[in-house]
Amino acid sequence: MAYVIGIDIGGTFTDAVATDESGHVVAAKAASTPPNFARGMLDAIREVAQELKLTPDALLKSTRYICHATTSTLNALVTGNVAKVGFLTTKGHADSITIMNTEGRYAGFGPEELQDMVRHKKPLPLVPRHLVREVTERIDFKGEVVVALDDVRVRRAVQELLGAGVDAIAVSLLWSFRNPAHERRVRDIVHELAPDLYVGISSEVIPRIREYSRAATTIMSAQVGPILRDYLRPLTAELADMGFTGSLLVMQGTGGSITAHEAPSYAVTTIGSVLTGGVIGCVAMGSLLGHRNIISTDMGGTTFLVGMVVDGVPVKSNTTVVNQHTISTPMVRINTIGGGGGAVAWLDDGGNLRVGPRGAGASPGPAAYGLGGLEPTVTDADILLGIINPEFFLGGRKRLDRGLAEAAIRTHIAEPLGLSVENAAAAIYAIATAQAADLVRKSVVNAGYDPREFVVYAFGGAAPAHCAAYAAELKAKELVVPLGPTASAFSAYGLAGSNVVLSAEQSNPQNFPPNTALVNRIFRALEADLRQRLAAQNIPFSRIELAREVDIRYTLQLSEVTTPVRDGEFSDADVARIGDDFETLYEQLYGEGAGYREAGLQIISYRVFGVGCLPFKPVLPDIERKIADKIAPKSRRRVLLDITVGWQDTPIYDYADLRAGHDIAAPAIIEAPTTTVVVPPGARATVDRLGNLIMHFQS
């Protein structure tokens, strides 16, 4: 029997899903182990092997590939714990990463922050000035060499940076995306002097116009490339020692994976890897349930994540901002806040109750874990409200201490605010839920969509306890809590069913309409490059799919709108149709009449995604249908789900007793081994054929 394993490494727990050739799915969970997250990954593999009644070595020997999401690159960038990087650029442009094209003052800000101009402040440059060197060379906008590369000056600059003790070198030269020859020669010189030094060149990392963002993306990739390499090498070796001979894949922010061998060369693409598995899972589950428009909500122990699927495809963005620095690489659009079950509740200087963004993490965790944590968290509040059964956490494998949760909330929240412990816990729950609803609303509305036209999917260990409240507030069409074998390991399910996805792009600004022969030539070159790179993955794909898009704007606009285009050879009429499609999409995003064709159009960049479809996917089996219409609760307890209603004697159902077709009337609590689902007043839940809980709300 051959297996595929998906591993989602979160800040608190590491989830694993294994599926065999028949599609049978088994899930397991283990504690994350920062800073050595690889240990938690191996623990999760051991847990899933135990579920399959196999030894870890036997499971790994039968595993074709492991797709895992890693937090190592994102954590490194967010915390600043990155490699020491030297930067090489064209003579006269050393200060571009300090000037930041003014972007640094506002990148990543929301509308309210943008208006508060007094508080705008640029971040520090990605590379300090003493580690920046200029090289003599010049390529023009046509890709022609105007000034030859000075090899002697390059060698001197590289030797100076090596003497300064850099761990990596980033290279971003002017117009290199039109002609990469000089950057490739610089890389060759670096490797002549230091064969093992990590080198990132912009023409491969992100061959896109705009000097600062291209340089910033290349530098950040070089900052995390050595870290990713040093994480993957020992992990690959340890897996091999355990008998694994398949392919180790790393999820990228694009929504597809890449081999561990190639991932460090494109390290910046992996920073969103830990966020995207759930969205890919939504696509897979949506295809089974007939849902094309989905709001993906993932609340784990540390964060709350929101993504979108529109017409069956994840919504992507071509730029991402980390610490006010722009990363110009395609990624699934994910919005996040620190708001998981481990989010800490605290009082600010004005005595106002806040929840997050700081979390208790895997260690010490919430106060109720009994591992030394003294601060109250959302999980502690859920225990006091009767939502979480401290005797049945993780199916009874971990016992929680209600007394420690109560003491933490009383000391830090209730007594300072003059509240009862129960009311303080209710306030923590309400704020956590309101923050989640606010992020979902902003994510969907700001993208130009109406939440009422979407189905909400809620997964992760903590989301099912809070999702009914935020889904009802958004007036979503329906709420789906994926249970069955994917319960609380839904992101790992998405990873197990993912494909290898690579992207290639080229900026070639032209007034519209561009020359048809040029358009065909660019797309042919990009697709040939992708097919070659996919072949180098050494994986037997079932098929290869290609998808094209272009970035277009009205003349003199600062930003483009990414517009999908068809495959195949283009005629003049096909090229003209691209402009029409852009304007249709522009009005969808910004409102009818927002376009202005009289300004003219400009096509800026061409992009192709290459998808290598992996041979087999998880198949979720239909569960047994109900025998009787009614299901008896396993117990009852007092639960506070609505502060306006107060405490209610609430039936508690064991998920293992539920069958397809069962209806659950509110109020109710459903306990699964890895999560707890709340069915609040005003809702009604039904178990579907796959074991998922489908919830609807009264108007």
Secondary structure, DSSP 4 states (H G I P E B T S, - for coil): --EEEEEEE-SSEEEEEEEETT--EEEEEEE--SS-HHHHHHHHHHHHHHHTT--HHHHHHTEEEEEEE-SHHHHHHHHT----EEEEEETT-TTHHHHGGGGGGTTT--HHHHH-GGG--PPPPSS-GGGEEEE--EE-TTS-EEE---HHHHHHHHHHHHHTT-SEEEEE-TTTTT--HHHHHHHHHHHHH-TTSEEEEHHHH---S-HHHHHHHHHHHHHHHHHHHHHHHHHHHHHHHTT--SEEEEE-TTSSEEETTTGGGGGGGGTTHHHHHHHHHHHHHHHHHT--SEEEEEE-SS-EEEEEEETTEE-EES-EEETTEEE-S-EE--EEES-STTEEEEE-TTS-EEEEEEE-TTTT-SGGG-SS--S-BHHHHHHHTTSS-TTSGGGGTS---HHHHHHHHIIIIIHHHT--HHHHHHHHHHHHHHHHHHHHHHHHHTTT--GGGSEEEEESSSHHHHHHHHHHHHT-SEEEE--GGGTT-HHHHHHHT--EEEEEEEEEEEESSPPHHHHHHHHHHHHHHHHHHHHTT----SEEEEEEEEEEEETT-SS-EEEEE--SPPPHHHHHHHHHHHHHHHHHHH-TT---GGG-EEEEEEEEEEEEE-S----PPPPPBPSSS----SEEEEEE--TTT-EEEEEEEEGGG--BT-EEESSEEEEETTEEEEE-TTEEEEE-TTS-EEEEE--
